[in-house]
Every structure is written in structure tokens, then in C-alpha cells.
Amino acid sequence: MRCSVKVWVTGAKGLVGGHVLQRVADCVGSGREVDIADEAQVRLFIEKNGPFTHIFNCAAFSAVDLAESCREKALRDNVQGPHVLGKVASEKGIKLLHLSTDYVFSGCGDRLLTEEDEPSPCNYYGWTKLEGEKCLQNIYPAACIIRTSWVFGQGGKNFAVKVLQWLQEKERLDIVFDQVSRYTYAPDLVLAMVQMADGAGVYHFANSGVSNKYEFTQIIQEEALQRGFSLRCRSIEPVKSSAFAAAAQRPAFSPLDTQKIQKVLGAAPRHWKDALIDYLDGYAS
Ligand SMILES: NC(=O)c1ccc[n+]([C@@H]2O[C@H](COP(=O)([O-])OP(=O)(O)OC[C@H]3O[C@@H](n4cnc5c(N)ncnc54)[C@H](OP(=O)(O)O)[C@@H]3O)[C@@H](O)[C@H]2O)c1
């Protein structure tokens, strides 16, 4: 990122946006009160708080199951939102970094997914995220899109937070083992976003190591016990996704290939287990 920057982060009350706001020095955040799908509101915000060199778009309708029934809202946030930001940013010469997801892929394959692989979402959330990417690329080809997966970190709603709560409250957990992807630690993602802020095109970012929710839960249990957390849970059972009635189907196998971004960053992302240790150390302190 250039020396003199001013970043506007949207979705700043969400998981990733919250981490951006904490970690990026000259940064202004907005939540729902500035609707990214409303061009007049976007222009007014920039006028009042800018000039900005960068926009990091972390705003999205991210509730995967709810998106199936709240289609209009998901469409507005995930497609109209990036379109409006792209339109205004390109006109004003502001660099735009937008986040997308491994859920743009069907998850039917058996190898890591590159930026060249054909997306084919298996749920409505994934479809809106893919449409959002296309709209943005169309209106602002120089925008940077980072697809990520299974984000965890302090604050916000995420699986790691839920697991820690369940481990403390429940004696037995049934956890899905037949969905495979790559975990991403929010602070590591933010660091990559900062390094990619002047980039263009589509990139994949996630921590190293392919995993599933069952393994993730087991490792959290082990590490939390070592750190003296008081846990009620005595058994974690692997179950199939079909054991739970979810409104949206999930990709079965959607780990992202991160080789393209590694060439720019100069290093492979660290393993998710190392990131998880940082997360738990932060949680305990
Ligand atoms: N978390 C993951 O595991 C994951 C995985 C892959 C990709 N991603 C992508 O990463 C990005 C950030 O995800 P996240 O987990 O940080 O999401 P999040 O915690 O749900 O935060 C998104 C925030 O954006 C806000 N928002 C939604 N529509 C808006 C609009 N039209 N105008 C202004 N604000 C709006 C939401 O407000 P409300 O709460 O009021 O809706 C929420 O505070 C998203 O693009 C997501 O698709 C996330």
C-alpha cells in the first residue's frame, strides 16, 4: 500500500471489517447506516469523510441459510452494493478491494480451486457473491477481489466463537466432517488485504492446511484444555451434513488454491493451527 493512504472500510461492525478497522492506521469505518447499495449515501459518505485512497468492502449479506429466504436483501447487499461502490470508486480514482468467497464454487471437485476454475455456486448466497464479482469487474476492471473461506477471529459471528461456547456448555457435540475447506484467521486476512490494496484482479487467500469442522473442533478442544479453559464437553462426534436440516446446501470440497497471491505476498500463509493458537491465546488473555 502507498505511504499516504486513507481507507474507508464498509461492514466495519462485522467480523472482517472490525479487524480492518482495528488494524489499519488511517481508516474510517461504516456499518449499516451507510447502505453500500445506495449511491447517494455512498457519495455523501465520501464527501463528508474523504478523500479516500482505498475502499475495503467488507459489507455483505453473509447469512448463508437466511439468503435462501431473504433473496431480495441478499441480492441488494451482495450485487447492488459492490456495483455502486465500483461505480463511485472508479469515477473518483479510489482503489477498491472487495471480498468474496469459496462458496462461488460448487464444491464437487477433489483438488484445490484456482482463480481460473469455473465458479458454479450451489446456494443463493454463493450465487449473489458471484454476481457481485461480475458486476464489479464489469464496472471497475481494476478492482481487486479476494476470495476467502471459513474466517475466524475475535468478535463477530464465527464458528470458532461458537465452538468455544459449545465446549463450555455442552457435554457432547455433533460436528460435521464432510465439508472441506481452508480456515482463515481474520488478522492474517487483513494483513493480506493491506498488502494487496493496490492490486487488481481476482485472488484467493486462506491459511494453509485443508480441514473440516470436526477436526477444527477437536483441535480447539485440545488447545483450550492446555490453556486451562474449563470445558464441559466430554465427546465430539463426527456427523454428516445431512444430520442437520440447513436451508442452504454447502460445497462439499472448496479449499482455495493460494499460489497466485503467494507470489505477490512473497510467502505462503501460515498454517491455520498456528493462527488458531494466536486466537486462543488472545481469547484467554
Ligand atoms: N466469515 C466468513 O467465513 C467468510 C468466508 C468467505 C467470505 N467471506 C466474505 O468476507 C466478507 C466479510 O464477511 P464477514 O464475515 O465479516 O461478514 P459479517 O460479519 O456478516 O459482516 C458484514 C457486515 O456488512 C453489513 N452490511 C451488509 N449489507 C450492507 C449494506 N448494504 N450496507 C452496509 N453494510 C452492510 C452487515 O450488517 P448486518 O449485520 O446488519 O447485516 C454486517 O455488519 C463478505 O464479503 C463475505 O462474503 C466471509
The ligand as a Gaussian input file, in Angstrom:
#p B3LYP/6-31G(d) Opt

LIG

0 1
 N      -16.974000     -15.047000       7.509000
 C      -16.602000     -15.962000       6.636000
 O      -16.393000     -17.144000       6.978000
 C      -16.399000     -15.593000       5.184000
 C      -15.977000     -16.586000       4.291000
 C      -15.790000     -16.252000       2.955000
 C      -16.009000     -14.967000       2.519000
 N      -16.437000     -14.013000       3.389000
 C      -16.688000     -12.673000       2.869000
 O      -15.970000     -11.727000       3.654000
 C      -16.700000     -10.506000       3.745000
 C      -16.848000     -10.116000       5.195000
 O      -17.557000     -11.157000       5.866000
 P      -17.861000     -11.100000       7.430000
 O      -17.816000     -12.491000       7.928000
 O      -17.043000     -10.044000       8.083000
 O      -19.391000     -10.662000       7.381000
 P      -20.279000     -10.082000       8.563000
 O      -19.645000     -10.351000       9.886000
 O      -21.669000     -10.537000       8.325000
 O      -20.198000      -8.508000       8.314000
 C      -20.787000      -7.919000       7.204000
 C      -21.341000      -6.585000       7.637000
 O      -21.831000      -5.895000       6.492000
 C      -23.043000      -5.251000       6.842000
 N      -23.813000      -4.995000       5.625000
 C      -24.477000      -5.896000       4.864000
 N      -25.081000      -5.276000       3.825000
 C      -24.783000      -3.952000       3.937000
 C      -25.123000      -2.806000       3.176000
 N      -25.923000      -2.885000       2.107000
 N      -24.620000      -1.621000       3.566000
 C      -23.828000      -1.526000       4.660000
 N      -23.486000      -2.573000       5.438000
 C      -23.969000      -3.771000       5.081000
 C      -23.701000      -6.238000       7.777000
 O      -24.712000      -5.640000       8.518000
 P      -25.896000      -6.548000       9.138000
 O      -25.253000      -7.371000      10.197000
 O      -26.854000      -5.553000       9.630000
 O      -26.417000      -7.405000       8.013000
 C      -22.515000      -6.696000       8.618000
 O      -22.280000      -5.844000       9.717000
 C      -18.011000     -10.754000       2.994000
 O      -17.883000     -10.297000       1.680000
 C      -18.153000     -12.256000       2.987000
 O      -18.898000     -12.694000       1.871000
 C      -16.633000     -14.294000       4.716000

